[in-house]
């Protein structure tokens, strides 16, 4: 199995550029405070990979989300810190 792509980006920076201020109250209800960063991590599984996994419909996809997320976070993605 393979994840086709991962994207990690600063949603607070995106918000400043896009003026999507309607997100701030949603974040605040989750404990966010003005001045803090909000990061978003997305994984992309293309149709070919999903077909290999037997994910051929939306209902099957919804049932498979936990497993796909677990694989992407636990086996595919690796966070490293450069060691000089």
Secondary structure, 3 states (H helix, E strand, C coil): CCCCEEEEEEHHHHHHHHCCCHHHHHHHHCCCCCCCCCEEEEEECCHHHHHHCCCCCHHHHHHHHHHHHHHHHHHHCCCCCCCC
